[in-house]
């Protein structure tokens, strides 16, 4: 089993989400699933950063992958993460 600190996991997930935002490939779906499976292991602050990154991408129209319907999935993930608080 590979061990990773809570801080390292949080940073990795934040970077992964920011990379995947707006991608039009398999990557957004894969990253969203990883975030859902590991959200309970990261800090509330890191979850808030992920939510903020998603909301900012939507607000500033940087793209959430609209071409293949990832926009709704990203926003659902943000809502789900907010409910974990």
N, C-alpha and C positions, 0 to 999 in steps of 0.2 A: 504494500500500500504506500502510495506517495503521500507525504505530509506537506502541507503548506500553511503558513500562518494566516490568520484571519485578515491581517492587513494586506498581505501579498495577494490573497484571493480577491479581496475587494478591488484592489488596483487593477488586477488582471481583468476582472469583469467589466469595470468602468472602461478600460481601454478597448476591450473587445466590443462592447456596445457602441462606443464612438466610432470604431472602425466599420462596424456593420451597418450603421445608420445610412440609409440611402443606397446601399448596395442592391443590385438587382441580380442576385444569385441565390444559391442555397445558404449562404452565410448568415443572413438575418434570422432565418428559421432555426438554424443550429444554435446561434448565440442566444436567442430568446429562450430556447429550451434549457440551455446550460444555466442561464440566469435563474429561471424558475426552479431548477433542481438544486441550486446552491444559495438562493437568496437568504435562507435562514442562517447561513454560516457567515454572512458578512454583516458589518455594522449598519445601524440605522442611517448613519451619515453617508455611508457608501451607497446604500439604497436610494437615499435622497439625491445624490449626485447622478445616479443613473436616471432617475425620474426627470430631473432637471435637464439632463442631456437630451432625452427624448422629447420633452416638451419644447425646449428651445429649437430643436431641429424642425419640429412641426410649426412653431410660431414664425420662424424666420425663413420658412420654406426652403431649407437646405435639402429637403427631401427625406422621406421615410420609405422610399421604395414604392411610390404610388403606382408605377407601371405594372407591378404584379401584386398589388393588394397588400403590401406589408404595412401601409400606413395604419390601418385599423388594428392590426396585430401589435404594432409598437405601442399605440395608445392604450390598448387593452393591458399590455404588460405594465405600463406606467400606472394605470389604475390599480392593478393587482398588487404591485409593489407598495403603493400608498396604503392599501388596506392592511398590509402586514404590520403597520405601526402600532 
